[in-house]
Amino acid sequence: MEESKETQEQRELLNAKYRRAIPQAEEVWRHFKDNAYKIIACPVMHTETREIYCVYQALYGSYGIYCRPLDMFMSEVDHEKYPQIGQKYRFEKKQGI
């Protein structure tokens, strides 16, 4: 399904906010702990709080489906807690897919 004009405008604003492209359906993103996830939908808006979420599916194990606030999804890795991690962001788009 094609994104509405409203969703496209929202995506542009979010891309500017995070200074990088936000996830889109069908893309594969890698968590800093090295697991891969397929994006199901993003941006997704909570009907009451208006908070923006990302919905994604694990590409391993039981292939669970998860929902996380976009702010958290797009956040940087806590390098004080995980000093050995080289990845800058919690989730990064896998290249070449």
Secondary structure, 3 states (H helix, E strand, C coil): CCCCHHHHHHHHHHHHHHCCCCCCCCCEEEECCCCEEEEEEEEEECCCCCCEEEEEEECCCCCCEEEEEHHHHCCECCCCCCCCCCCCECEEECCCC
